[in-house]
Each structure stands twice: as structure tokens, then as C-alpha cells.
């Protein structure tokens, strides 16, 4: 994979993220949420797998590509609807990322690999897919969990934390325990890990 092709792909992915209409404030500056999210993903990848290959770096950066265009409420607001929404998003995001890779001069095999990672194929068997899952879980715990837990009852939060923990590798667990959290969030994590 040529460095120039890689840099161009990252730029196009970030340009797409920058179109997210949802904005958040980070260190006094307003930025599109999905651009912030993708930067967090890349930051955690550096902690989880600093020597990651470019295809994994691109998949990490593109995991939520244009996600805001398919809102959660466009599917039924139940468990089946949630899973259908997530499945569709993974396929769509993988297809968009693959197209960007091809436009940037990647081989079809390289583009397909980025797409397979975004779809999280062979989770638990493929080390790179596991790294992506770890990173997504770490960003959830670091960046989304405290707001998320305010919107749901404690039993549901504990179950979600247990499922999240079950998806992660041992290294992912180590990094998760290093995340700075409020006392409330930390107590929920401890409850989930103790069997809740």
C-alpha cells in the first residue's frame, strides 16, 4: 500500500466525517461528532496496536463512515430493529470505505480487506478484527458510556457492560481498566465485572 494512497484515503474519510451535522465541543472547539469519534478510534488504536498495518488503520478510521445518514429511528425501536440497523450500517460503511480505497489506488484485495474489517468478519479468530472490536469498545467506554448510562436503568447497563467486556481481548481489558471514569461509571463497571 503506497503511503500517498493511504494519506489520500484518510483525507477522504475525514472529509466525509466532517460533514456530520451533529457537533460536539472538544477542548473549547466545536467539531463534527463523527470526526471526533474517528480520531478517538485512531488514538486508541495507537495504544492497542501501535504497529497496526495500514488496512487496519483505515478500517478503524472508517468504522462509522457516514453513519448519521441512517438514523437509528429509521428502523424499529426494538432489539430486532437495532440489530438490523447495525448489520446494515456495517455493510454500508464497508462498501463506502472500499470504494474510497479503490479511488485512491488500492488493489481490490486491499480494499476488500478494509471492508472485511469494518464488517468485523471472523471476530475472535482474526487478530486485526479483534483489535478493531477492542478499539470500538474502548471508545464506547471512554467517550460514550457516561452519557449512555444516564439514559438506561442499571440492570440494562450492567448487561451491556458484560456483553462489551465479553467481546474484548485481555489487552483490551487492561486498557479499559486504565480509562478515567466518574465514580458512578466505575461502580457500574465493577458491578458488571463481579457478575452484577
C-alpha positions as CSV (number, residue, x, y, z in Angstrom):
1,X,0.0,0.0,0.0
2,X,1.5,3.3,-1.2
3,X,1.8,6.0,1.6
4,X,0.4,8.6,-0.8
5,X,-2.6,6.4,-1.5
6,X,-3.1,5.8,2.3
7,X,-2.9,9.5,3.1
8,X,-5.4,10.3,0.4
9,X,-7.8,7.7,1.7
10,X,-7.5,9.1,5.3
11,X,-8.2,12.6,3.9
12,X,-11.3,11.5,2.0
13,X,-12.6,9.5,5.1
14,X,-12.1,12.6,7.3
15,X,-13.7,14.9,4.8
16,X,-16.8,12.6,4.9
17,X,-16.8,12.6,8.7
18,X,-16.5,16.4,8.7
19,X,-20.0,16.5,7.0
20,X,-21.7,15.1,10.1
21,X,-24.3,17.7,11.2
22,X,-24.0,16.7,14.8
23,X,-21.4,18.8,16.6
24,X,-19.7,18.4,19.9
25,X,-17.3,20.6,21.9
26,X,-13.8,19.3,22.4
27,X,-11.3,21.4,24.3
28,X,-13.3,24.5,23.6
29,X,-13.6,23.9,19.9
30,X,-16.8,22.6,18.1
31,X,-16.2,19.7,15.7
32,X,-18.4,17.2,13.9
33,X,-19.1,14.3,16.1
34,X,-18.0,11.5,13.7
35,X,-14.7,13.3,13.0
36,X,-14.1,13.3,16.8
37,X,-15.1,9.7,17.0
38,X,-12.8,8.6,14.2
39,X,-9.9,10.5,15.8
40,X,-10.6,8.8,19.1
41,X,-10.6,5.4,17.4
42,X,-7.2,6.1,15.8
43,X,-5.9,7.3,19.2
44,X,-7.0,4.1,20.9
45,X,-5.5,2.0,18.1
46,X,-2.1,3.6,18.9
47,X,-2.5,2.3,22.4
48,X,-3.9,-1.1,21.5
49,X,-1.7,-1.9,18.4
50,X,0.9,0.8,17.6
51,X,2.3,-1.3,14.8
52,X,-1.0,-1.9,13.1
53,X,-1.0,-2.2,9.3
54,X,-2.5,0.5,7.1
55,X,-5.5,-1.6,6.2
56,X,-6.5,-1.8,9.9
57,X,-5.8,1.9,10.4
58,X,-8.1,2.7,7.6
59,X,-10.9,0.4,8.8
60,X,-10.6,1.9,12.3
61,X,-10.8,5.4,10.9
62,X,-13.8,4.5,8.6
63,X,-15.8,2.4,11.1
64,X,-18.7,4.9,11.4
65,X,-18.4,6.3,7.8
66,X,-21.5,8.5,7.0
67,X,-23.4,6.8,9.9
68,X,-25.5,9.8,10.6
69,X,-27.3,9.3,7.2
70,X,-29.1,6.2,8.5
71,X,-30.5,7.3,11.9
72,X,-31.3,4.7,14.5
73,X,-35.0,5.6,14.4
74,X,-35.2,4.6,10.7
75,X,-35.5,1.0,11.9
76,X,-38.0,-0.4,14.5
77,X,-37.1,0.7,18.0
78,X,-36.6,-2.8,19.4
79,X,-33.9,-5.4,19.6
80,X,-34.5,-6.8,16.2
81,X,-34.6,-3.3,14.7
82,X,-31.4,-2.4,16.4
83,X,-29.5,-5.5,15.1
84,X,-30.9,-4.9,11.6
85,X,-29.7,-1.3,11.7
86,X,-26.3,-2.3,12.9
87,X,-25.9,-5.0,10.3
88,X,-26.9,-2.6,7.5
89,X,-24.6,0.1,8.8
90,X,-21.6,-2.3,8.8
91,X,-22.2,-3.4,5.3
92,X,-22.8,0.2,4.0
93,X,-19.8,1.6,5.8
94,X,-17.6,-1.2,4.5
95,X,-18.9,-0.6,0.9
96,X,-18.2,3.2,1.1
97,X,-14.7,2.7,2.6
98,X,-13.9,0.0,0.0
99,X,-14.9,2.5,-2.8
100,X,-12.7,5.2,-1.3
101,X,-9.8,2.7,-1.2
102,X,-10.3,1.8,-4.9
103,X,-10.5,5.5,-5.8
104,X,-7.2,6.1,-4.0
105,X,-5.3,3.4,-6.0
106,X,-5.6,0.4,-3.6
107,X,-5.8,-3.0,-5.1
108,X,-9.1,-4.8,-5.0
109,X,-7.6,-7.2,-2.3
110,X,-6.6,-4.3,-0.1
111,X,-10.0,-2.6,-0.4
112,X,-11.7,-5.9,0.3
113,X,-9.6,-6.4,3.4
114,X,-10.5,-2.9,4.8
115,X,-14.2,-3.7,4.1
116,X,-14.0,-7.1,5.8
117,X,-12.5,-5.5,8.9
118,X,-15.3,-2.9,9.1
119,X,-17.8,-5.7,8.8
120,X,-16.0,-7.4,11.7
121,X,-15.6,-10.7,9.9
122,X,-14.1,-13.6,11.9
123,X,-14.2,-11.8,15.2
124,X,-12.3,-13.8,17.8
125,X,-10.4,-15.6,15.1
126,X,-8.9,-12.7,13.2
127,X,-6.4,-10.7,15.3
128,X,-7.0,-7.5,13.3
129,X,-10.8,-7.8,13.6
130,X,-10.3,-8.3,17.3
131,X,-8.2,-5.2,17.6
132,X,-10.9,-3.2,15.8
133,X,-13.5,-4.6,18.3
134,X,-11.3,-3.7,21.2
135,X,-10.8,-0.2,20.0
136,X,-14.6,0.3,19.4
137,X,-15.3,-0.9,22.9
138,X,-12.6,1.3,24.4
139,X,-14.0,4.4,22.7
140,X,-17.5,3.5,23.9
141,X,-16.2,3.2,27.5
142,X,-14.1,6.4,27.3
143,X,-16.3,8.6,25.2
144,X,-19.9,7.5,25.3
145,X,-20.5,5.4,28.3
146,X,-21.2,8.1,30.9
147,X,-23.8,9.8,28.8
148,X,-25.3,6.4,27.8
149,X,-25.6,5.1,31.3
150,X,-27.8,8.2,32.3
151,X,-30.4,7.1,29.7
152,X,-30.9,3.5,30.9
153,X,-31.7,1.5,34.0
154,X,-28.8,0.0,36.0
155,X,-29.7,-3.7,35.1
156,X,-29.6,-2.9,31.4
157,X,-26.3,-1.0,31.8
158,X,-24.7,-3.9,33.6
159,X,-25.8,-6.4,30.9
160,X,-24.4,-4.1,28.2
161,X,-21.1,-3.8,30.1
162,X,-20.9,-7.5,30.5
163,X,-21.5,-8.0,26.7
164,X,-18.9,-5.4,25.9
165,X,-16.4,-7.0,28.2
166,X,-17.0,-10.4,26.6
167,X,-16.2,-9.0,23.1
168,X,-12.8,-7.7,24.2
169,X,-9.3,-9.4,24.4
170,X,-7.2,-9.5,27.5
171,X,-5.2,-6.5,26.2
172,X,-8.5,-4.6,25.6
173,X,-9.5,-5.3,29.2
174,X,-6.2,-3.9,30.5
175,X,-6.7,-0.7,28.6
176,X,-10.3,-0.4,29.6
177,X,-9.3,-0.5,33.3
178,X,-7.0,2.4,32.7
179,X,-9.8,4.7,31.5
180,X,-10.6,7.6,33.8
181,X,-14.3,7.4,34.8
182,X,-16.7,9.1,37.2
183,X,-17.3,7.2,40.5
184,X,-20.8,6.2,39.3
185,X,-19.5,4.8,35.9
186,X,-16.6,3.0,37.7
187,X,-19.0,1.4,40.2
188,X,-21.2,0.1,37.3
189,X,-18.1,-1.4,35.6
190,X,-17.1,-3.1,38.8
191,X,-20.6,-4.4,39.3
192,X,-20.7,-5.8,35.8
193,X,-17.3,-7.5,36.2
194,X,-18.2,-9.0,39.5
195,X,-21.2,-10.8,37.9
196,X,-23.6,-7.9,38.6
